[in-house]
Amino acid sequence: MKSTPISLLLFLLTAYTVASQTVTANKPADYIYASDGTKLFAKVSGKGPVCIFVHGGPGMWSKSFEVLKGNNLEKKLSMVYYDQRGSGRSDASVSKNYSIDRMIEDIEDIRRSLGVEKVYLMSHSFGGIIAANYAKKFPEHLNGLILLNSTLCVNNSIEGQIKYINGLLNTNFTITNSNEIFPVFSKAKNKLSEKGLEYTLLSESKKTVALLDSIDREKPNNNDFGRNVWKIEEYIHDFRPMTAAISIPVLVITGKKDYAIGVDHYKLFEFPNQKTVRIDGGHVLYYERNKEFTQAVFSFIESQQIQNK
């Protein structure tokens, strides 16, 4: 998770209504073609209502989440592990289009390929920007949105990382205008790396981050999205104000020690129908605090099913 300055930001029960359909006959063979012809990796595994996982990065993949205990969700959910175009096992965009609209259309293409009317959408880290924008455009196709350690404002999360580094190292990296955010962050991160403490942005455990890195080293050398994302200005926008207009049920899972996203980042979300679960951990809660994480997700799903009866 180290290919771009923001990489450290580097998310049920049996169906009883159309709104909780499970994957059956329309299960794809790990790949689909998006509506513009781009080949996307989309693996389906598990049982229960469909939940599409939107990984972070930008430019990473879904495998690390899946194998680091994220697959425990398969006990009650039909999990869809997909790699975003230009990332992991998916192809680079044939149309050279990596806009937010195109990324959320890919999720729509996956949903349609599965033949289900509604799904749950779960994001991690940078994936929150894509997932929240999907929820705004296609609320009618969502049972709920789950934001796991997710950012909705890249600049705010970077500023939080710089503040954390200053506190940890007793440094004074300062941003005086918005154009300085990435350069200052780069200097602060380099200083953290010199001290051998870069892993602390993600976890208190160096062993956990080493394990995560070992899995991510298996990723195919396809980082077209990561190379192009910061050329697209819209990804730097602050999407937190937009949350007030997203009325579907939302579960926010945040880490009390997630210094990659910011421990208070979630406080400026304004979803009208939001539940927040704070877990004593960092950016890799799905692995290090898997029991609490899965319990929070399953409780949210079950509560939605009860309300929809």
Secondary structure, DSSP 8 states (H G I E B T S, - for coil): --SSTTTTT-------SGGG-B--TT--SSEEE-TTS-EEEEEEEESSBEEEEE--TTT--SHHHHHTTGGGGGGTSEEEEE--TTSTTS---TT----HHHHHHHHHHHHHHHT-S-EEEEEEETHHHHHHHHHHH-GGGEEEEEEEEE-S-HHHHHHHHHHHHHHHHT------SGGGHHHHHHHHHHHHHHTT-GGGGT-S-HHHHHHHHHHHTTS-S--HHHHHGGGSGGGGS--TGGGGG--S-EEEEEETT-TTT-TTGGGG---TTEEEEEESS-TTHHHHTHHHHHHHHHHHHHHHHHHT-
